[in-house]
Amino acid sequence: METKQLGKTGISVSAIGLGGMPMSISNRPPESESIEVIHHALDLGITFIDTADSYCKDESEKHHNERLIHKALTSYKGDVSQVIVATKGGLMRPDGNWTSNGNPEHLRETIRVSFEALGGAKPIDVWQYHAPDSNYTIAESLAPVKEAVEAGLIRFMGVSNFSVEQIKQAQDLVDIVSVQNQYSPWQRQPEKDGVLKYCEQQGLTFLPWSPFGGRRRHQDLQDIPAIANLAKEKGVSVYNIVLAWLRSKSPAILPIPGASKVSSIEDSAQAINVKLSDEEVQKIDRAT
């Protein structure tokens, strides 16, 4: 598996990661199948796994995905010393919905529980503030995060769903290694608002969430000629083409496609070998 540096940490991780969300929300597979998916990802050389405290069905099982990932890592027969797990905090799941909670006391508590859910034996590799909450300033919400870094609960920090200005505010308080915003051929905001360019300039890793554009787009990929034809020409899946498109957009990008089946993560890992020309990238740009 090709590797790349995580931010400016000097740590190398796989150039394609694994997103854990599909293994813990509604319609998730049995736990044994999810653990098999994670183990297979590790077998393929994937060393970056993205999760969150809110990857669960609702608040009654908060931290479900973190505990699942920890169980998979501790039951894996191979070496997991180089695996980086990036989690997030700051979203709630009342009745299965998604709402922001940047209350410092909540963040202080959820960091503690995430630390324990991931094993509690070492600092959280990367903790990301999941989304800004307009009820609190960035400084207020990140104060307990800074405390957790200083206390040894968190090793590195990232942000998610942040604008350039909000990233700058965060950087005034703590060191940032990553930014996780929505980005796909159908959602190009990071190109327009300057976040992607800023990540390149600052040496930050950009983690695009929902790379296949959500469930509706996920089903429509085969119906987009620019993508379907390229997939046929190269003998790969339409998902490979989208991941290759993402990787071609910026050296800062590290895709984290979600998976709940072994076949899905196996396919995603194969995208590392797919290269698109500038002309092919532009075809997808125009089609979407």
N, C-alpha and C positions, 0 to 999 in steps of 0.2 A: 504494500500500500504506500502510495506517495505520501509524504508528510509536508507540513508547513509549520512555521513558528506561530505560537499563540501570542498575539500582541507583541510586546517587546520583552517577554519573559525569558526568552532563550530556550523555552520548552517546545519540543516538537510534538505535534499531534497529527493524526491521520487527516489527509486533505478532504475527506468526506467523513462526516460524523453520523451519529444515530440519534434521532429524536424519539424520546420515550413516550410522548403524550398518547398515541393510539393504544398503548398497552394498559392505560389506566382510566380512560374516560368511558362513556357509554358504548355499548357494543364491543367491549374489549374481549380479547381471547382469554382462555383459562390461564392461570398463572404459570403452569408448566410450559405452555406454548410460548409465553412471553419470555420466560427464562431461556428457552431454547433459541429464541430470536437473538437475545443479547449474547449468548454464548457463541452463536454463529457469527455475529458481528465481530466479536473478539477474534475468532478463528480467521476471519478475513483481514485482520490487521487494523480494524477500527479501534482507535484509542481515545475518541472524544464522544462523550454521551451527554446529551442535553435533557434536563428534566426541570421540574418545578414543584413547589409545595402544593400548587393548585391543580396538578395533573391527577384528578380523581373525579368521582361522579358528583360528589357534593361535599359540604363541610364535615359531614359525619366521618369521612375517611381521608381527611387531609393528610398529605405527605405519602399517599399510597405509592406513587411512582418512585419516589426516593427509596422507600423501603424495598420495593421490588428490585430496583437496580442493585442495591446493597446485597440483597439475597443472591442475585445472579452472580455478582462479582465474587462473593465469598464461596460460592459453590463451584466456581470455574476451576478446572484442573490446571490451567496454564498460568503464566505470569501476568498479573494485573498491575504490577508496580508502576507501569508507565501510563495507565489509563487515567484520563482526566474527566471528572464528572462536574458538569456545570449545572447548578440549580438556580431557581429564581424564587423570589418572594415578593408579595405586595398585591396579589390578586386573591379575591375570595370567591367561593362557589356556592352561594346561597341558592338552593333549589336547582343547582346545576348551571346557573348563570355565571357570568364573569363580571365582577365589580372590583374597582380599585380600593386599596386600603393602605395609605401611606402613613398611618398613625405610627409614630416612633415606638410606642409601647408594643403594638402588634408586631412590628418588624423585629424588634428585639427578641420577642418570644418565638416568632416563627423561625428566626435564624437558629435559636437554641434547639428547637425541635428538629429542624433540618439537619443540624450537626449530629444529633443523636440518630435520626433516621438513616443517615448515611454511614453509620457505624460508630461515630464518636471517638475513633481511635486516632484520627488526624484531622487537620483543618479541612473545611470545605474547599475543594480545589478552586472553584469559581462560583461566587454568589452574585446573582444579577438582580437589580431592582426591576421588577417585572413591568411596571408602568407608573408614570407619574400620577399623583393624586392631587387635584386642584385644591383640596382642603388643606394641604400642607406644602410648605416650600421644599425645594430640593434639599436645602441644607437641613431642615428639620427631619426629613425622612432618612437622610443618609447619616445623621449623627450616630444612631445605634449601629450602623454598618461599620463606620469608622472605629467605633468601640470594639466591635467584634473582630476586626482585623488586628487591632492592637492587642486583644486578648488571646489571639491565636485560634479563634474559631473559623476564620476565613483567611484563605491564602491570597486569592486574587479577586478583584471585583469587576463586574460589568454592569451595563444598563440595557434596558429593553424598551422599545417604543418611545425613544427619546428623539427630540429635535437637536440640531447642531447647538443651539443656544443652551439647551438643557444639558447636553453632554459637557459643554464648557463649564457650566455651573458645577457639575459633578466633579470634573477634573480639578476644580479649585479646592475641593475638599478631600478627595481620595484619588489614588492611582486607578485608572481604568484600563482594562486589557481588551474588552470586547463590547460590541454594540449589537443587539439583536432586534431588528425591525422587520416588518413584513416586506417581502420582495419576491416578485415572480414576473414572468413575462406579461402578466395582466395587472400587476400592481407595481408600478415603477417609481413610486414616490421617493425612494432613496436616491434616485438619479436626479430628480427634480429639486429636492429640498437641500441637496448638498451633503447629506449624511454620508453617502458612500465615498465621495471625494474627500471629506474630512477624515474619515477612517484611514484612507490611504495616506494622507498627509501626516497623520498622528501615529501611524503604525499600529492601529487598532484592528483586531480581527472583526469582520462583519459576518454575523450569523443570520442568514435569511430565513425567517419563519414562513410557513405555508408556501414552500417553493413551487408546489403544483397548483396553487391558486385556490385551495379549498375543495370541498367535496364536489361541487358542481363542475368546476374546471377539470378536476381530476377525471371525471367521467367524459369530458368533452375533448381531451387531448387528441384522441384518435381522429377527431373530426376536423382538426386544423391542418390543412394540407401542408403548410410550411414545415410543421413539426412531424406529421405522419410520413411525408415523403422523405425527409432527411433520415428518419428512423429506418425506413425501408432500404434506403440507399446504403446506409452504414451497417445494416444488419443488427440493430440494437432496438431497445424499447423506446417508446415516446418519452418515458421518464428519464432515460439516459440523456436524451437530447435536451430536455429542460435543465437537468443538472449541469450538463456541459455548457449550456448557454449561461447559466449563472457563473460558473467558474471562469468563463471567458470575459465576463464583465469587469472584473477587478481582481488583482492579486490579493486583496484583503478578504475576499469571500471564502467562507468555509461552509458549504451546504450541510444542513442537518436534517435530511429527510426522515420523516417518521416511518415506523414499520411495526406491524403486528403479525407479520408472517415471515418465515425464513426466506421464502422466495423473494419477498420485497426488498429486504436488506441485501440479499445477494445481488439482485439486479442493480440496486443503487450503487453498490461498491464497484460494479463493472463500469460505471460512468467515468471512473478515473481515467480510463483508456480512450475516451471519446474526445476528439478534438474538432472544433468547428472553425472554419475560416471566417474572416471578417465579413465576407459576402453572405455566408450562411447565417451568421449572427444577425445581420441586417434584415435578412428574409424573415426571421422570427420576429424581430422588432416591428417590422411593417405589418405582419399578420396579426399581431396582438395589440 
